[in-house]
Amino acid sequence: MMWRNGRIVSLGRAWGESQECQVELDDGSEYRALAYRRLVGTPRVGDRALLGASAVHRGLGTGGYLMVVALPDRLPADPPPAPGHIVKARYTPLQYMTLGVDEQESPYYDLLSQADSIAGMPVVVADLHSALPAVVAAVHAHRPHARIGYIMDDGGALPVWFSQVASALTASGDILGTISSGQAFGGDLESVNIHTALLAARLVWQADLAIVTQGPGNLGTGTRWGFSGTRVGDIINAVHTLEGRAIGLLRMSSGDARDRHFGLSHHTTTALTRVALSPVLCPVPRFDATDELSALVDSGTRTKIARQFSELFACPRLERRDIATTGLTEVLEASPVNLRTMGRGLREDPLAFLAAGVAGYAAAQLLPESTDRQ
Protein backbone atom coordinates (compact mmCIF):
# COMPACT_ATOMS: atom_id res chain seq x y z
CA MET A 1 0.00 0.00 0.00
CA MET A 2 1.37 3.40 -0.97
CA TRP A 3 -0.13 6.43 0.75
CA ARG A 4 -0.27 10.07 -0.38
CA ASN A 5 -1.71 13.26 1.08
CA GLY A 6 -3.34 15.74 -1.25
CA ARG A 7 -6.02 18.33 -1.77
CA ILE A 8 -8.93 18.38 -4.20
CA VAL A 9 -8.33 21.16 -6.76
CA SER A 10 -11.16 20.44 -9.21
CA LEU A 11 -13.96 17.99 -9.93
CA GLY A 12 -14.30 16.02 -13.15
CA ARG A 13 -16.80 13.51 -14.52
CA ALA A 14 -19.30 11.76 -12.29
CA TRP A 15 -21.24 8.54 -12.89
CA GLY A 16 -23.22 6.41 -10.48
CA GLU A 17 -21.46 6.62 -7.14
CA SER A 18 -18.11 7.63 -8.72
CA GLN A 19 -16.60 11.11 -8.80
CA GLU A 20 -13.42 11.98 -10.66
CA CYS A 21 -11.21 14.63 -9.08
CA GLN A 22 -7.96 16.40 -9.78
CA VAL A 23 -5.74 16.37 -6.71
CA GLU A 24 -2.56 18.21 -5.83
CA LEU A 25 -0.13 16.26 -3.70
CA ASP A 26 2.11 17.69 -1.00
CA ASP A 27 5.00 17.87 -3.49
CA GLY A 28 2.98 20.02 -5.90
CA SER A 29 2.33 17.29 -8.51
CA GLU A 30 -1.21 16.78 -9.80
CA TYR A 31 -3.04 13.52 -10.59
CA ARG A 32 -6.48 12.17 -11.43
CA ALA A 33 -8.22 10.61 -8.46
CA LEU A 34 -11.45 8.68 -8.00
CA ALA A 35 -13.80 8.86 -5.04
CA TYR A 36 -16.63 6.45 -4.34
CA ARG A 37 -19.22 8.67 -2.71
CA ARG A 38 -20.97 5.79 -0.94
CA LEU A 39 -17.73 5.04 0.90
CA VAL A 40 -16.01 8.39 1.49
CA GLY A 41 -18.69 11.03 0.96
CA THR A 42 -18.90 13.66 -1.77
CA PRO A 43 -15.60 15.49 -2.38
CA ARG A 44 -15.46 19.26 -2.66
CA VAL A 45 -12.78 21.55 -4.01
CA GLY A 46 -10.39 22.35 -1.17
CA ASP A 47 -10.96 19.11 0.73
CA ARG A 48 -7.89 17.42 2.13
CA ALA A 49 -7.71 13.85 0.82
CA LEU A 50 -5.95 10.70 1.95
CA LEU A 51 -5.08 8.73 -1.16
CA GLY A 52 -3.92 5.27 -2.23
CA ALA A 53 -1.25 5.51 -4.92
CA SER A 54 -0.15 1.95 -5.68
CA ALA A 55 -1.86 1.57 -9.09
CA VAL A 56 -0.56 4.89 -10.37
CA HIS A 57 2.93 4.16 -9.12
CA ARG A 58 2.97 0.87 -11.03
CA GLY A 59 1.58 2.48 -14.19
CA LEU A 60 -1.59 0.40 -14.40
CA GLY A 61 -4.08 1.39 -17.09
CA THR A 62 -7.61 0.55 -15.95
CA GLY A 63 -6.75 1.26 -12.33
CA GLY A 64 -4.68 4.32 -13.11
CA TYR A 65 -6.30 6.63 -10.58
CA LEU A 66 -5.19 7.73 -7.19
CA MET A 67 -7.97 6.32 -5.02
CA VAL A 68 -9.57 8.54 -2.40
CA VAL A 69 -9.43 6.55 0.83
CA ALA A 70 -10.88 9.27 3.05
CA LEU A 71 -11.69 12.98 3.26
CA PRO A 72 -10.43 13.15 6.85
CA ASP A 73 -11.62 16.68 7.68
CA ARG A 74 -15.19 15.95 6.54
CA LEU A 75 -16.10 12.33 7.16
CA PRO A 76 -19.59 11.28 6.02
CA ALA A 77 -22.25 10.80 8.66
CA ASP A 78 -23.18 7.28 9.67
CA PRO A 79 -25.90 5.88 7.40
CA PRO A 80 -29.33 5.36 8.93
CA PRO A 81 -30.08 1.89 10.35
CA ALA A 82 -30.78 -0.58 7.57
CA PRO A 83 -31.14 -4.34 7.17
CA GLY A 84 -28.35 -6.49 5.86
CA HIS A 85 -25.31 -8.23 7.28
CA ILE A 86 -23.42 -9.29 4.13
CA VAL A 87 -19.87 -7.95 4.23
CA LYS A 88 -17.94 -7.42 0.98
CA ALA A 89 -14.19 -6.72 0.76
CA ARG A 90 -14.23 -8.55 4.09
CA TYR A 91 -11.79 -7.67 6.84
CA THR A 92 -10.10 -4.96 4.82
CA PRO A 93 -10.03 -1.35 6.10
CA LEU A 94 -12.80 -0.48 3.62
CA GLN A 95 -15.09 -3.46 4.15
CA TYR A 96 -18.61 -2.72 2.95
CA MET A 97 -21.77 -3.97 4.65
CA THR A 98 -24.86 -4.45 2.55
CA LEU A 99 -28.14 -6.34 2.18
CA GLY A 100 -27.84 -9.58 0.22
CA VAL A 101 -30.70 -10.36 -2.12
CA ASP A 102 -31.26 -13.78 -0.51
CA GLU A 103 -30.56 -13.13 3.16
CA GLN A 104 -33.27 -13.34 5.79
CA GLU A 105 -34.02 -9.61 5.90
CA SER A 106 -34.39 -9.34 2.12
CA PRO A 107 -37.89 -8.94 0.66
CA TYR A 108 -36.91 -11.69 -1.77
CA TYR A 109 -35.89 -14.24 0.84
CA ASP A 110 -39.00 -16.40 0.49
CA LEU A 111 -38.71 -16.33 -3.30
CA LEU A 112 -35.07 -17.46 -3.24
CA SER A 113 -34.81 -19.61 -0.14
CA GLN A 114 -35.54 -22.87 -1.98
CA ALA A 115 -34.96 -21.70 -5.56
CA ASP A 116 -32.93 -24.17 -7.59
CA SER A 117 -33.39 -23.41 -11.30
CA ILE A 118 -33.19 -20.56 -13.82
CA ALA A 119 -35.44 -22.58 -16.14
CA GLY A 120 -33.36 -22.57 -19.29
CA MET A 121 -32.42 -18.88 -19.20
CA PRO A 122 -29.62 -18.13 -21.69
CA VAL A 123 -26.51 -16.76 -19.98
CA VAL A 124 -23.70 -15.16 -21.97
CA VAL A 125 -20.41 -15.65 -20.11
CA ALA A 126 -17.51 -13.41 -21.16
CA ASP A 127 -13.95 -12.95 -19.98
CA LEU A 128 -13.68 -9.19 -20.53
CA HIS A 129 -15.96 -6.47 -19.18
CA SER A 130 -15.55 -4.58 -22.46
CA ALA A 131 -17.67 -7.20 -24.24
CA LEU A 132 -20.79 -6.20 -22.29
CA PRO A 133 -22.14 -3.30 -24.42
CA ALA A 134 -21.51 -5.14 -27.69
CA VAL A 135 -23.49 -8.16 -26.49
CA VAL A 136 -26.31 -5.91 -25.30
CA ALA A 137 -26.46 -4.05 -28.63
CA ALA A 138 -26.56 -7.31 -30.60
CA VAL A 139 -29.31 -8.83 -28.43
CA HIS A 140 -31.49 -5.75 -28.78
CA ALA A 141 -30.98 -5.71 -32.56
CA HIS A 142 -33.00 -8.96 -32.70
CA ARG A 143 -35.05 -8.72 -29.51
CA PRO A 144 -35.54 -5.00 -28.78
CA HIS A 145 -37.57 -5.59 -25.62
CA ALA A 146 -35.47 -8.36 -24.10
CA ARG A 147 -34.98 -7.96 -20.36
CA ILE A 148 -31.24 -8.26 -19.77
CA GLY A 149 -29.71 -8.64 -16.33
CA TYR A 150 -25.99 -7.97 -15.93
CA ILE A 151 -23.99 -9.83 -13.30
CA MET A 152 -20.56 -8.47 -12.35
CA ASP A 153 -18.28 -11.13 -10.94
CA ASP A 154 -15.31 -10.30 -8.72
CA GLY A 155 -12.44 -11.23 -11.05
CA GLY A 156 -11.67 -7.57 -11.78
CA ALA A 157 -12.87 -4.36 -10.14
CA LEU A 158 -14.86 -4.97 -6.99
CA PRO A 159 -16.99 -1.80 -6.86
CA VAL A 160 -19.68 -1.80 -9.55
CA TRP A 161 -19.45 1.99 -9.32
CA PHE A 162 -16.15 1.91 -11.23
CA SER A 163 -17.88 0.78 -14.43
CA GLN A 164 -19.01 3.67 -16.60
CA VAL A 165 -20.40 1.09 -19.04
CA ALA A 166 -22.74 -0.55 -16.50
CA SER A 167 -23.89 2.86 -15.26
CA ALA A 168 -24.65 4.11 -18.78
CA LEU A 169 -26.46 0.93 -19.88
CA THR A 170 -28.62 1.03 -16.75
CA ALA A 171 -29.44 4.71 -17.24
CA SER A 172 -30.40 4.11 -20.88
CA GLY A 173 -32.64 1.17 -19.94
CA ASP A 174 -30.64 -1.26 -22.08
CA ILE A 175 -30.04 -3.48 -19.04
CA LEU A 176 -32.18 -3.93 -15.94
CA GLY A 177 -29.22 -3.09 -13.73
CA THR A 178 -26.25 -4.83 -12.15
CA ILE A 179 -26.12 -7.70 -9.70
CA SER A 180 -22.78 -7.77 -7.88
CA SER A 181 -21.55 -11.29 -7.18
CA GLY A 182 -19.04 -12.67 -4.70
CA GLN A 183 -16.73 -9.96 -3.36
CA ALA A 184 -17.94 -7.44 -5.97
CA PHE A 185 -20.26 -4.88 -4.42
CA GLY A 186 -22.41 -1.86 -5.18
CA GLY A 187 -24.87 -3.48 -7.57
CA ASP A 188 -28.59 -2.81 -7.65
CA LEU A 189 -28.81 -6.26 -6.08
CA GLU A 190 -26.06 -7.88 -4.00
CA SER A 191 -25.41 -11.62 -4.10
CA VAL A 192 -23.24 -14.00 -2.13
CA ASN A 193 -22.05 -15.94 -5.18
CA ILE A 194 -22.74 -16.56 -8.85
CA HIS A 195 -25.52 -19.07 -8.10
CA THR A 196 -27.61 -16.60 -6.11
CA ALA A 197 -26.87 -13.90 -8.68
CA LEU A 198 -28.24 -16.04 -11.50
CA LEU A 199 -31.31 -16.96 -9.48
CA ALA A 200 -31.93 -13.31 -8.63
CA ALA A 201 -31.67 -12.27 -12.28
CA ARG A 202 -34.24 -14.84 -13.31
CA LEU A 203 -36.65 -14.81 -10.38
CA VAL A 204 -36.39 -11.32 -8.91
CA TRP A 205 -35.90 -9.35 -12.13
CA GLN A 206 -37.62 -11.87 -14.41
CA ALA A 207 -34.77 -11.41 -16.86
CA ASP A 208 -35.02 -13.09 -20.25
CA LEU A 209 -31.27 -13.53 -20.31
CA ALA A 210 -28.22 -12.64 -18.27
CA ILE A 211 -24.71 -11.53 -19.16
CA VAL A 212 -21.88 -12.31 -16.76
CA THR A 213 -18.42 -10.73 -16.89
CA GLN A 214 -15.81 -9.78 -14.37
CA GLY A 215 -15.48 -6.12 -13.54
CA PRO A 216 -13.09 -3.83 -15.43
CA GLY A 217 -9.41 -4.58 -14.95
CA ASN A 218 -8.97 -8.32 -15.44
CA LEU A 219 -5.77 -9.85 -14.10
CA GLY A 220 -3.26 -11.89 -16.08
CA THR A 221 0.34 -12.90 -15.48
CA GLY A 222 1.19 -14.37 -18.89
CA THR A 223 1.29 -17.89 -17.44
CA ARG A 224 -0.89 -20.85 -18.38
CA TRP A 225 -3.12 -20.60 -15.31
CA GLY A 226 -2.45 -17.15 -13.86
CA PHE A 227 -5.45 -15.13 -15.02
CA SER A 228 -8.76 -14.14 -13.51
CA GLY A 229 -10.69 -15.33 -16.56
CA THR A 230 -10.60 -18.92 -15.32
CA ARG A 231 -13.82 -17.84 -13.63
CA VAL A 232 -15.54 -18.16 -17.02
CA GLY A 233 -15.41 -21.94 -16.64
CA ASP A 234 -16.70 -21.84 -13.06
CA ILE A 235 -19.62 -19.63 -14.11
CA ILE A 236 -20.52 -21.96 -17.00
CA ASN A 237 -20.65 -24.83 -14.52
CA ALA A 238 -22.97 -22.80 -12.27
CA VAL A 239 -25.28 -22.02 -15.20
CA HIS A 240 -25.49 -25.73 -16.03
CA THR A 241 -26.12 -26.67 -12.39
CA LEU A 242 -29.07 -24.25 -12.28
CA GLU A 243 -30.52 -25.60 -15.54
CA GLY A 244 -29.62 -22.59 -17.66
CA ARG A 245 -28.16 -22.41 -21.17
CA ALA A 246 -24.54 -21.26 -21.12
CA ILE A 247 -23.17 -19.29 -24.07
CA GLY A 248 -19.39 -18.99 -24.05
CA LEU A 249 -18.27 -15.73 -25.62
CA LEU A 250 -14.97 -16.44 -27.37
CA ARG A 251 -12.33 -13.90 -26.43
CA MET A 252 -10.75 -13.01 -29.76
CA SER A 253 -8.63 -10.19 -31.11
CA SER A 254 -7.25 -8.95 -34.40
CA GLY A 255 -5.51 -6.01 -32.70
CA ASP A 256 -3.71 -7.45 -29.67
CA ALA A 257 0.07 -7.54 -30.22
CA ARG A 258 0.47 -10.44 -27.79
CA ASP A 259 0.51 -13.77 -29.59
CA ARG A 260 -1.29 -15.54 -26.71
CA HIS A 261 -4.30 -13.28 -27.25
CA PHE A 262 -4.14 -12.75 -31.03
CA GLY A 263 -6.87 -14.69 -32.80
CA LEU A 264 -8.42 -16.87 -30.11
CA SER A 265 -7.10 -16.04 -26.63
CA HIS A 266 -5.55 -18.81 -24.57
CA HIS A 267 -7.77 -17.55 -21.72
CA THR A 268 -10.83 -18.80 -23.60
CA THR A 269 -9.24 -22.12 -24.57
CA THR A 270 -8.21 -22.89 -20.98
CA ALA A 271 -11.47 -21.77 -19.38
CA LEU A 272 -13.72 -23.66 -21.82
CA THR A 273 -11.76 -26.87 -22.21
CA ARG A 274 -10.07 -27.28 -18.81
CA VAL A 275 -12.23 -25.44 -16.24
CA ALA A 276 -15.75 -25.77 -17.63
CA LEU A 277 -17.00 -29.31 -17.10
CA SER A 278 -20.44 -28.91 -18.65
CA PRO A 279 -21.86 -28.22 -22.13
CA VAL A 280 -21.54 -24.72 -23.56
CA LEU A 281 -22.72 -23.12 -26.79
CA CYS A 282 -19.88 -21.27 -28.53
CA PRO A 283 -20.87 -18.75 -31.24
CA VAL A 284 -18.27 -18.32 -33.99
CA PRO A 285 -18.29 -15.38 -36.44
CA ARG A 286 -19.17 -16.39 -40.01
CA PHE A 287 -17.75 -13.38 -41.80
CA ASP A 288 -20.16 -11.62 -44.14
CA ALA A 289 -18.32 -9.82 -46.95
CA THR A 290 -20.91 -7.06 -46.89
CA ASP A 291 -20.14 -6.24 -43.24
CA GLU A 292 -17.52 -3.49 -42.90
CA LEU A 293 -15.88 -4.77 -39.72
CA SER A 294 -15.70 -8.32 -41.08
CA ALA A 295 -13.84 -7.03 -44.12
CA LEU A 296 -11.16 -5.63 -41.80
CA VAL A 297 -10.23 -9.10 -40.53
CA ASP A 298 -7.46 -10.17 -42.92
CA SER A 299 -6.91 -13.60 -44.42
CA GLY A 300 -3.93 -14.36 -42.18
CA THR A 301 -5.98 -13.80 -39.06
CA ARG A 302 -8.82 -15.90 -40.45
CA THR A 303 -6.43 -18.74 -41.22
CA LYS A 304 -5.04 -18.66 -37.68
CA ILE A 305 -8.44 -18.71 -35.99
CA ALA A 306 -9.64 -21.53 -38.25
CA ARG A 307 -6.72 -23.62 -37.00
CA GLN A 308 -7.42 -22.57 -33.39
CA PHE A 309 -11.10 -23.50 -33.77
CA SER A 310 -10.25 -26.97 -35.00
CA GLU A 311 -8.27 -27.50 -31.80
CA LEU A 312 -10.85 -25.84 -29.53
CA PHE A 313 -13.81 -27.82 -30.81
CA ALA A 314 -12.04 -31.11 -30.38
CA CYS A 315 -13.49 -30.77 -26.87
CA PRO A 316 -16.80 -32.67 -27.03
CA ARG A 317 -18.53 -30.42 -24.47
CA LEU A 318 -18.32 -27.39 -26.79
CA GLU A 319 -21.08 -26.87 -29.33
CA ARG A 320 -19.93 -24.73 -32.23
CA ARG A 321 -22.51 -22.46 -33.79
CA ASP A 322 -21.49 -20.33 -36.78
CA ILE A 323 -23.36 -17.02 -36.73
CA ALA A 324 -23.33 -14.62 -39.70
CA THR A 325 -21.92 -11.17 -38.94
CA THR A 326 -24.50 -9.60 -41.26
CA GLY A 327 -25.35 -6.07 -40.14
CA LEU A 328 -23.10 -6.13 -37.09
CA THR A 329 -21.17 -3.00 -38.01
CA GLU A 330 -24.32 -0.90 -37.92
CA VAL A 331 -25.52 -2.61 -34.75
CA LEU A 332 -22.26 -2.03 -32.90
CA GLU A 333 -21.92 1.54 -34.10
CA ALA A 334 -25.38 2.22 -32.65
CA SER A 335 -24.32 1.03 -29.17
CA PRO A 336 -25.48 3.48 -26.50
CA VAL A 337 -21.96 3.47 -25.03
CA ASN A 338 -18.58 3.76 -26.69
CA LEU A 339 -17.01 0.39 -27.53
CA ARG A 340 -13.39 -0.07 -26.50
CA THR A 341 -11.30 -3.01 -25.37
CA MET A 342 -7.78 -2.68 -23.99
CA GLY A 343 -7.78 0.88 -25.34
CA ARG A 344 -8.75 -0.23 -28.86
CA GLY A 345 -11.91 0.81 -30.68
CA LEU A 346 -14.14 -0.94 -33.22
CA ARG A 347 -11.85 -0.55 -36.21
CA GLU A 348 -8.66 -1.11 -34.24
CA ASP A 349 -9.84 -4.53 -33.03
CA PRO A 350 -12.87 -5.54 -35.10
CA LEU A 351 -12.59 -9.26 -34.30
CA ALA A 352 -13.05 -8.65 -30.57
CA PHE A 353 -16.38 -6.93 -31.11
CA LEU A 354 -17.57 -9.26 -33.85
CA ALA A 355 -17.07 -12.16 -31.42
CA ALA A 356 -19.11 -10.34 -28.78
CA GLY A 357 -21.75 -9.42 -31.34
CA VAL A 358 -22.34 -12.96 -32.57
CA ALA A 359 -22.64 -14.10 -28.94
CA GLY A 360 -25.43 -11.55 -28.57
CA TYR A 361 -27.04 -12.72 -31.82
CA ALA A 362 -26.91 -16.33 -30.60
CA ALA A 363 -28.46 -15.42 -27.25
CA ALA A 364 -31.27 -13.55 -29.00
CA GLN A 365 -31.98 -16.59 -31.18
CA LEU A 366 -32.60 -18.67 -28.05
CA LEU A 367 -35.31 -16.29 -26.84
CA PRO A 368 -38.93 -16.92 -27.79
CA GLU A 369 -40.66 -14.43 -30.09
CA SER A 370 -42.89 -13.50 -27.16
CA THR A 371 -39.82 -11.76 -25.70
CA ASP A 372 -40.61 -8.84 -28.01
CA ARG A 373 -43.14 -7.28 -25.70
CA GLN A 374 -43.70 -3.71 -24.68
Secondary structure, DSSP 8 states (H G I E B T S, - for coil): --EEEEEEEEEEEEETTEEEEEEEETTS-EEEEEEEHHHH----TT-EEEEE-HHHHTT-STT-SEEEEE-TTS-----------EEESTTSTT-EEE-BTTSTTSTTHHHHTT----TT-EEEE-S-GGGHHHHHHHHHHH-TT--EEEEEETTS-SBGGG-HHHHHHHHHTSSS-EEE-TT-B-SSEE-SSHHHHHHIIIIIS--SEEEEEE-SS--B-SSSS-BGGGHHHHHHHHHHHTT-EEEE---EESS--STTTSEE-HHHHHIIIII--S-EEEEEEE--TTSHHHHTS-HHHHHHHHHHHHHHTTSTTEEEEEEE-TTHHHHHHT-SS---BTTB-TTTSHHHHHHHHHHHHHHHHTS-GGG---
